[in-house]
Amino acid sequence: MQWRVIVRMSLSDDQGSVLRNSLSSTFAAAGLQNTATGIWESPSVDIKMAADSMASLIRTLADPSSVSGVDPTVALNHLWIYVDQAK
């Protein structure tokens, strides 16, 4: 079964978008594409792959200092994850 996944996130103090750009590879690995509005989405992805990628995303957001070059004051403003069955 395939699933639609949409992720929206906002970061503060992400100088040079270092953290955001680092997370882009996580989204790409899950099959999500950037819509250029701060949203990554895919109409149909494998749920296990998406879940593994979202777990990695949350681990990185919990410890942004694990990403080389990230501003020490970077902070997550919000994270929205929407998942439903693909049609």
The first five atom37 places (N, CA, C, CB, O) and aatype in JSON, in Angstrom:
{
  "aatype": [12, 5, 17, 1, 19, 9, 19, 1, 12, 15, 10, 15, 3, 3, 5, 7, 15, 19, 10, 1, 2, 15, 10, 15, 15, 16, 13, 0, 0, 0, 7, 10, 5, 2, 16, 0, 16, 7, 9, 17, 6, 15, 14, 15, 19, 3, 9, 11, 12, 0, 0, 3, 15, 12, 0, 15, 10, 9, 1, 16, 10, 0, 3, 14, 15, 15, 19, 15, 7, 19, 3, 14, 16, 19, 0, 10, 2, 8, 10, 17, 9, 18, 19, 3, 5, 0, 11],
  "atom_mask": [
    [1, 1, 1, 1, 1],
    [1, 1, 1, 1, 1],
    [1, 1, 1, 1, 1],
    [1, 1, 1, 1, 1],
    [1, 1, 1, 1, 1],
    [1, 1, 1, 1, 1],
    [1, 1, 1, 1, 1],
    [1, 1, 1, 1, 1],
    [1, 1, 1, 1, 1],
    [1, 1, 1, 1, 1],
    [1, 1, 1, 1, 1],
    [1, 1, 1, 1, 1],
    [1, 1, 1, 1, 1],
    [1, 1, 1, 1, 1],
    [1, 1, 1, 1, 1],
    [1, 1, 1, 0, 1],
    [1, 1, 1, 1, 1],
    [1, 1, 1, 1, 1],
    [1, 1, 1, 1, 1],
    [1, 1, 1, 1, 1],
    [1, 1, 1, 1, 1],
    [1, 1, 1, 1, 1],
    [1, 1, 1, 1, 1],
    [1, 1, 1, 1, 1],
    [1, 1, 1, 1, 1],
    [1, 1, 1, 1, 1],
    [1, 1, 1, 1, 1],
    [1, 1, 1, 1, 1],
    [1, 1, 1, 1, 1],
    [1, 1, 1, 1, 1],
    [1, 1, 1, 0, 1],
    [1, 1, 1, 1, 1],
    [1, 1, 1, 1, 1],
    [1, 1, 1, 1, 1],
    [1, 1, 1, 1, 1],
    [1, 1, 1, 1, 1],
    [1, 1, 1, 1, 1],
    [1, 1, 1, 0, 1],
    [1, 1, 1, 1, 1],
    [1, 1, 1, 1, 1],
    [1, 1, 1, 1, 1],
    [1, 1, 1, 1, 1],
    [1, 1, 1, 1, 1],
    [1, 1, 1, 1, 1],
    [1, 1, 1, 1, 1],
    [1, 1, 1, 1, 1],
    [1, 1, 1, 1, 1],
    [1, 1, 1, 1, 1],
    [1, 1, 1, 1, 1],
    [1, 1, 1, 1, 1],
    [1, 1, 1, 1, 1],
    [1, 1, 1, 1, 1],
    [1, 1, 1, 1, 1],
    [1, 1, 1, 1, 1],
    [1, 1, 1, 1, 1],
    [1, 1, 1, 1, 1],
    [1, 1, 1, 1, 1],
    [1, 1, 1, 1, 1],
    [1, 1, 1, 1, 1],
    [1, 1, 1, 1, 1],
    [1, 1, 1, 1, 1],
    [1, 1, 1, 1, 1],
    [1, 1, 1, 1, 1],
    [1, 1, 1, 1, 1],
    [1, 1, 1, 1, 1],
    [1, 1, 1, 1, 1],
    [1, 1, 1, 1, 1],
    [1, 1, 1, 1, 1],
    [1, 1, 1, 0, 1],
    [1, 1, 1, 1, 1],
    [1, 1, 1, 1, 1],
    [1, 1, 1, 1, 1],
    [1, 1, 1, 1, 1],
    [1, 1, 1, 1, 1],
    [1, 1, 1, 1, 1],
    [1, 1, 1, 1, 1],
    [1, 1, 1, 1, 1],
    [1, 1, 1, 1, 1],
    [1, 1, 1, 1, 1],
    [1, 1, 1, 1, 1],
    [1, 1, 1, 1, 1],
    [1, 1, 1, 1, 1],
    [1, 1, 1, 1, 1],
    [1, 1, 1, 1, 1],
    [1, 1, 1, 1, 1],
    [1, 1, 1, 1, 1],
    [1, 1, 1, 1, 1]
  ],
  "atom_positions": [
    [[0.85, -1.18, 0.0], [0.0, 0.0, 0.0], [0.89, 1.24, 0.0], [-0.96, 0.0, 1.22], [1.92, 1.28, 0.67]],
    [[0.49, 2.23, -0.75], [1.23, 3.49, -0.85], [0.51, 4.59, -0.06], [1.39, 3.91, -2.34], [-0.7, 4.54, 0.16]],
    [[1.3, 5.57, 0.36], [0.8, 6.63, 1.22], [1.2, 8.0, 0.7], [1.29, 6.45, 2.65], [2.29, 8.16, 0.13]],
    [[0.34, 8.98, 0.88], [0.66, 10.38, 0.58], [1.27, 10.96, 1.85], [-0.62, 11.2, 0.13], [0.73, 10.79, 2.94]],
    [[2.4, 11.64, 1.7], [3.1, 12.24, 2.83], [3.38, 13.7, 2.51], [4.42, 11.48, 3.16], [3.88, 14.03, 1.44]],
    [[3.05, 14.57, 3.46], [3.33, 16.01, 3.33], [4.01, 16.46, 4.61], [2.02, 16.84, 3.05], [3.54, 16.18, 5.71]],
    [[5.13, 17.17, 4.46], [5.88, 17.67, 5.61], [6.07, 19.17, 5.45], [7.25, 16.94, 5.75], [6.47, 19.64, 4.39]],
    [[5.79, 19.91, 6.51], [6.03, 21.36, 6.53], [6.82, 21.65, 7.79], [4.68, 22.18, 6.5], [6.48, 21.19, 8.88]],
    [[7.89, 22.42, 7.63], [8.72, 22.73, 8.78], [9.21, 24.16, 8.64], [9.9, 21.74, 8.9], [9.4, 24.68, 7.54]],
    [[9.42, 24.78, 9.79], [9.97, 26.13, 9.82], [11.06, 26.17, 10.89], [8.86, 27.19, 10.11], [10.88, 25.69, 12.01]],
    [[12.21, 26.74, 10.51], [13.34, 26.86, 11.42], [13.69, 28.32, 11.62], [14.56, 26.07, 10.89], [13.55, 29.12, 10.69]],
    [[14.14, 28.67, 12.8], [14.65, 30.03, 13.03], [16.16, 29.95, 13.21], [13.97, 30.69, 14.27], [16.7, 28.95, 13.68]],
    [[16.83, 31.02, 12.84], [18.28, 31.15, 12.97], [19.06, 30.08, 12.22], [18.66, 31.1, 14.43], [20.15, 29.7, 12.64]],
    [[18.51, 29.6, 11.13], [19.21, 28.61, 10.31], [20.04, 29.38, 9.27], [18.2, 27.61, 9.62], [19.69, 29.42, 8.09]],
    [[21.13, 29.98, 9.73], [21.98, 30.8, 8.88], [22.49, 30.0, 7.69], [23.16, 31.37, 9.68], [23.09, 28.93, 7.85]],
    [[22.24, 30.53, 6.49], [22.67, 29.84, 5.27], [21.86, 28.59, 4.97], [0.0, 0.0, 0.0], [22.23, 27.82, 4.09]],
    [[20.77, 28.38, 5.67], [19.9, 27.2, 5.5], [20.68, 25.9, 5.62], [19.21, 27.24, 4.14], [20.37, 24.91, 4.95]],
    [[21.69, 25.88, 6.48], [22.54, 24.7, 6.64], [21.72, 23.49, 7.1], [23.67, 24.98, 7.64], [21.84, 22.4, 6.52]],
    [[20.9, 23.67, 8.14], [20.12, 22.54, 8.65], [19.06, 22.11, 7.64], [19.45, 22.9, 10.0], [18.89, 20.92, 7.38]],
    [[18.36, 23.08, 7.08], [17.32, 22.78, 6.09], [17.92, 22.01, 4.92], [16.65, 24.08, 5.59], [17.35, 21.0, 4.49]],
    [[19.05, 22.47, 4.4], [19.66, 21.78, 3.26], [20.13, 20.38, 3.63], [20.84, 22.6, 2.72], [20.07, 19.46, 2.82]],
    [[20.59, 20.22, 4.85], [20.99, 18.89, 5.32], [19.79, 17.95, 5.36], [21.63, 18.99, 6.72], [19.9, 16.77, 5.01]],
    [[18.65, 18.47, 5.78], [17.44, 17.65, 5.88], [16.83, 17.34, 4.52], [16.42, 18.34, 6.75], [16.06, 16.39, 4.39]],
    [[17.17, 18.13, 3.52], [16.64, 17.88, 2.17], [16.95, 16.47, 1.69], [17.19, 18.9, 1.19], [16.13, 15.85, 1.01]],
    [[18.13, 15.97, 2.03], [18.49, 14.61, 1.6], [17.61, 13.57, 2.3], [19.97, 14.32, 1.89], [17.3, 12.53, 1.72]],
    [[17.21, 13.86, 3.54], [16.3, 12.96, 4.26], [14.95, 12.91, 3.56], [16.13, 13.42, 5.73], [14.37, 11.84, 3.38]],
    [[14.46, 14.08, 3.15], [13.18, 14.13, 2.44], [13.28, 13.41, 1.09], [12.74, 15.59, 2.23], [12.39, 12.65, 0.71]],
    [[14.37, 13.64, 0.38], [14.55, 13.0, -0.92], [14.61, 11.48, -0.77], [15.83, 13.51, -1.6], [14.05, 10.76, -1.6]],
    [[15.27, 11.01, 0.28], [15.35, 9.56, 0.51], [13.97, 8.95, 0.74], [16.25, 9.27, 1.71], [13.75, 7.78, 0.45]],
    [[13.05, 9.75, 1.27], [11.69, 9.27, 1.5], [10.81, 9.42, 0.27], [11.06, 10.02, 2.66], [9.65, 9.01, 0.28]],
    [[11.37, 10.01, -0.8], [10.6, 10.19, -2.03], [9.79, 11.46, -2.05], [0.0, 0.0, 0.0], [8.9, 11.62, -2.88]],
    [[10.08, 12.38, -1.12], [9.37, 13.65, -1.08], [10.11, 14.7, -1.89], [9.19, 14.12, 0.38], [11.34, 14.7, -1.94]],
    [[9.35, 15.59, -2.52], [9.93, 16.65, -3.33], [9.56, 18.0, -2.73], [9.44, 16.56, -4.8], [8.48, 18.18, -2.17]],
    [[10.49, 18.95, -2.84], [10.27, 20.29, -2.33], [9.36, 21.04, -3.29], [11.62, 21.05, -2.13], [9.6, 21.06, -4.5]],
    [[8.32, 21.66, -2.75], [7.38, 22.42, -3.57], [7.78, 23.89, -3.66], [5.98, 22.3, -3.01], [7.05, 24.68, -4.26]],
    [[8.92, 24.26, -3.09], [9.43, 25.64, -3.08], [8.6, 26.55, -2.16], [9.43, 26.21, -4.5], [8.74, 27.77, -2.23]],
    [[7.77, 25.99, -1.33], [6.99, 26.78, -0.38], [7.27, 26.32, 1.05], [5.49, 26.69, -0.69], [6.48, 26.58, 1.95]],
    [[8.39, 25.64, 1.24], [8.71, 25.12, 2.57], [8.0, 23.82, 2.88], [0.0, 0.0, 0.0], [7.98, 23.36, 4.02]],
    [[7.43, 23.23, 1.84], [6.7, 21.97, 2.0], [7.37, 20.91, 1.14], [5.2, 22.13, 1.61], [7.76, 21.17, 0.0]],
    [[7.49, 19.72, 1.7], [7.96, 18.56, 0.94], [6.79, 17.6, 0.88], [9.23, 17.89, 1.59], [6.11, 17.38, 1.88]],
    [[6.55, 17.02, -0.29], [5.43, 16.09, -0.4], [5.65, 15.07, -1.51], [4.14, 16.85, -0.65], [6.47, 15.23, -2.41]],
    [[4.86, 14.01, -1.38], [4.82, 12.98, -2.41], [3.42, 12.39, -2.42], [5.9, 11.89, -2.15], [2.84, 12.14, -1.37]],
    [[2.88, 12.18, -3.6], [1.53, 11.61, -3.67], [1.48, 10.12, -3.37], [0.95, 11.86, -5.03], [0.42, 9.58, -3.08]],
    [[2.65, 9.45, -3.43], [2.61, 8.0, -3.24], [4.0, 7.47, -2.88], [2.09, 7.31, -4.52], [4.9, 7.4, -3.72]],
    [[4.17, 7.11, -1.61], [5.45, 6.56, -1.14], [5.2, 5.33, -0.26], [6.25, 7.63, -0.35], [4.1, 5.13, 0.27]],
    [[6.24, 4.53, -0.14], [6.19, 3.38, 0.76], [6.2, 3.89, 2.21], [7.39, 2.41, 0.49], [7.07, 4.69, 2.57]],
    [[5.27, 3.45, 3.03], [5.14, 3.97, 4.38], [6.35, 3.64, 5.26], [3.88, 3.42, 5.02], [6.73, 4.45, 6.1]],
    [[6.96, 2.48, 5.08], [8.12, 2.14, 5.91], [9.29, 3.08, 5.6], [8.55, 0.68, 5.68], [9.95, 3.57, 6.51]],
    [[9.53, 3.32, 4.32], [10.61, 4.23, 3.95], [10.32, 5.64, 4.48], [10.79, 4.26, 2.41], [11.21, 6.31, 5.01]],
    [[9.09, 6.09, 4.35], [8.72, 7.41, 4.84], [8.84, 7.49, 6.36], [7.29, 7.76, 4.41], [9.33, 8.49, 6.88]],
    [[8.42, 6.46, 7.06], [8.5, 6.45, 8.52], [9.95, 6.47, 8.99], [7.78, 5.22, 9.1], [10.29, 7.19, 9.93]],
    [[10.8, 5.69, 8.33], [12.23, 5.68, 8.69], [12.84, 7.07, 8.46], [12.99, 4.62, 7.86], [13.63, 7.54, 9.28]],
    [[12.49, 7.71, 7.36], [13.02, 9.04, 7.06], [12.5, 10.08, 8.04], [12.65, 9.44, 5.63], [13.24, 10.97, 8.44]],
    [[11.23, 9.97, 8.44], [10.68, 10.93, 9.4], [11.33, 10.74, 10.77], [9.14, 10.77, 9.51], [11.54, 11.72, 11.5]],
    [[11.65, 9.5, 11.13], [12.35, 9.25, 12.4], [13.74, 9.9, 12.37], [12.48, 7.73, 12.68], [14.17, 10.5, 13.35]],
    [[14.43, 9.78, 11.24], [15.73, 10.41, 11.08], [15.61, 11.93, 11.16], [16.37, 9.99, 9.74], [16.44, 12.6, 11.78]],
    [[14.58, 12.47, 10.52], [14.31, 13.91, 10.57], [14.15, 14.39, 12.01], [13.05, 14.25, 9.76], [14.75, 15.39, 12.4]],
    [[13.34, 13.69, 12.78], [13.07, 14.09, 14.16], [14.32, 13.96, 15.02], [11.94, 13.25, 14.76], [14.56, 14.81, 15.89]],
    [[15.12, 12.93, 14.8], [16.39, 12.79, 15.54], [17.31, 13.98, 15.25], [17.11, 11.47, 15.17], [17.93, 14.53, 16.16]],
    [[17.39, 14.38, 13.99], [18.25, 15.51, 13.63], [17.71, 16.81, 14.22], [18.37, 15.63, 12.11], [18.49, 17.63, 14.7]],
    [[16.41, 17.0, 14.19], [15.82, 18.21, 14.77], [16.0, 18.25, 16.28], [14.34, 18.3, 14.42], [16.1, 19.33, 16.87]],
    [[16.04, 17.09, 16.91], [16.25, 17.03, 18.37], [17.69, 17.38, 18.74], [15.91, 15.63, 18.9], [17.95, 17.82, 19.86]],
    [[18.62, 17.19, 17.81], [20.03, 17.49, 18.06], [20.64, 18.14, 16.82], [20.8, 16.21, 18.44], [21.47, 17.52, 16.15]],
    [[20.25, 19.38, 16.51], [20.75, 20.01, 15.29], [22.26, 20.19, 15.28], [20.08, 21.34, 15.1], [22.86, 20.33, 14.21]],
    [[22.89, 20.19, 16.44], [24.35, 20.35, 16.48], [25.06, 19.15, 15.86], [24.82, 20.54, 17.93], [26.27, 19.2, 15.63]],
    [[24.33, 18.09, 15.58], [24.93, 16.92, 14.93], [25.24, 17.2, 13.45], [24.0, 15.71, 15.05], [25.93, 16.41, 12.8]],
    [[24.72, 18.31, 12.93], [24.97, 18.7, 11.55], [26.09, 19.74, 11.53], [23.67, 19.26, 10.87], [25.98, 20.79, 12.15]],
    [[27.13, 19.43, 10.82], [28.3, 20.31, 10.75], [27.93, 21.69, 10.18], [29.4, 19.67, 9.88], [27.26, 21.79, 9.15]],
    [[28.37, 22.74, 10.87], [28.17, 24.09, 10.39], [26.86, 24.75, 10.78], [0.0, 0.0, 0.0], [26.61, 25.89, 10.4]],
    [[26.03, 24.05, 11.54], [24.74, 24.61, 11.94], [24.94, 25.67, 13.02], [23.79, 23.5, 12.45], [25.72, 25.48, 13.95]],
    [[24.22, 26.78, 12.87], [24.26, 27.84, 13.87], [23.78, 27.27, 15.21], [23.38, 29.07, 13.43], [22.76, 26.58, 15.24]],
    [[24.49, 27.53, 16.3], [24.1, 26.95, 17.59], [22.76, 27.46, 18.12], [25.17, 27.23, 18.61], [22.2, 26.89, 19.06]],
    [[22.24, 28.54, 17.54], [20.95, 29.07, 18.01], [19.78, 28.61, 17.15], [21.0, 30.58, 18.03], [18.64, 29.03, 17.38]],
    [[20.04, 27.75, 16.16], [18.96, 27.27, 15.31], [17.89, 26.6, 16.17], [19.5, 26.29, 14.23], [18.2, 25.91, 17.14]],
    [[16.62, 26.82, 15.79], [15.52, 26.24, 16.56], [14.36, 25.89, 15.62], [15.05, 27.21, 17.67], [14.13, 26.57, 14.62]],
    [[13.67, 24.85, 15.96], [12.48, 24.44, 15.22], [11.32, 25.32, 15.66], [12.16, 22.93, 15.45], [11.02, 25.41, 16.85]],
    [[10.65, 25.96, 14.7], [9.43, 26.72, 14.99], [8.21, 25.81, 14.94], [9.27, 27.88, 13.99], [7.38, 25.82, 15.85]],
    [[8.12, 25.02, 13.88], [7.03, 24.06, 13.8], [7.39, 22.93, 12.84], [5.73, 24.75, 13.36], [8.22, 23.1, 11.94]],
    [[6.76, 21.8, 13.05], [6.89, 20.64, 12.17], [5.51, 20.02, 12.05], [7.94, 19.62, 12.73], [4.91, 19.6, 13.04]],
    [[5.02, 19.96, 10.81], [3.75, 19.32, 10.53], [4.02, 18.13, 9.62], [2.72, 20.32, 9.89], [4.7, 18.26, 8.61]],
    [[3.49, 16.98, 9.98], [3.61, 15.79, 9.14], [2.19, 15.25, 8.92], [4.55, 14.68, 9.82], [1.47, 14.96, 9.87]],
    [[1.81, 15.13, 7.66], [0.49, 14.63, 7.31], [0.67, 13.36, 6.48], [-0.33, 15.71, 6.52], [1.43, 13.34, 5.51]],
    [[-0.03, 12.31, 6.85], [0.06, 11.04, 6.15], [-1.36, 10.49, 5.95], [0.95, 10.03, 6.94], [-2.15, 10.44, 6.9]],
    [[-1.67, 10.09, 4.73], [-2.92, 9.37, 4.49], [-2.72, 8.4, 3.32], [-4.09, 10.36, 4.2], [-1.7, 8.46, 2.63]],
    [[-3.67, 7.51, 3.12], [-3.56, 6.54, 2.05], [-3.59, 7.23, 0.69], [-4.67, 5.49, 2.15], [-4.42, 8.11, 0.45]],
    [[-2.68, 6.81, -0.2], [-2.68, 7.35, -1.56], [-3.91, 6.85, -2.28], [-1.38, 6.95, -2.32], [-4.38, 5.73, -2.06]],
    [[-4.41, 7.67, -3.12], [-5.61, 7.29, -3.89], [-5.24, 6.83, -5.26], [-6.59, 8.45, -3.99], [-6.12, 6.47, -6.05]]
  ]
}
